[in-house]
Amino acid sequence: MEEEEVVAVDEAPVAQVTADPELTHEQEIAAEAEAIAHVIEDDDMLNLPAPPPETLGRHHRPAPPRGPRNLRSRSSSFKQTMIPSLLVLGVLLPALAGWHFILGDESPIAGNSWIALVLLSFGVVMLAFAILTMLQVRAQLAGDAANRMEE
């Protein structure tokens, strides 16, 4: 282990006290201002006690039972939400494909006719999904109404 050499640093000489008390007071204020100029105050800190240890533990909720009845994608409200999106895609994608055929050489995808075919096929698939989903929702709502009538 190496020994470290301690070197004493000479402090700046203390200002000489003058006979004028107001000047001395001003010098004291200036010295205090320089001493605390680097201090940063945190006004946003809360002076609250630490929470008890038992509140810091992890609380595990039991997982909801998994099964076909608890899948959100099978609920009629979820399917009703998906129908407008499927219809919009089913109309817009073939419209974009038709843009290729209407504009001809001026079309942004004029050199790649496969893009128009892919858009057209995806649009048809989205329309088919929209129609299928509408039929499923209608059947689910009819079944729910029949179950409510029985009760």
C-alpha positions, 0 to 999 in steps of 0.5 A: 500500500502506498502512502499518500502525501498530504499537501497543505493548501494555503488559503486566501488571505482573509479580508482586512476589517475596516473601520466602516461597519456598513462595508463589513456587512456588505463584505459578509453578505458577498462572502455568504452569497459566494459560499452558497452560489453552487447550492441547488434547492429542491422545492419539489421534494415531499416531506413524507415518511417512507411507506411501510414495508408490507405495502412494497411487496408484490401482490399477485392477482389470480389470472383469469381463467382461460378458455373459449368463453373468455377470449375477447376476440370472440365477443360480439362487441369486438367483432362489431368494432372490426367490421368497419375496418374490414369494410374500409380495407375491402373497398380501398384496396381494390380501389387502389388496384383500380387506380393502376388500371385507370391511370395506365402509364401515369400510375405510380405502380405502372411498371409493377402490375403484381402490386395491383393484383396483390391489392385487389386480392387482399381487398377481396379477402377483407370484404369476405372477412367483413361479410363473414364477421357481419353474419357471425355477429348477427347470429350471436346477437340473435342467440343472445336475444333468444337466451334473454327471452328464455330467462 
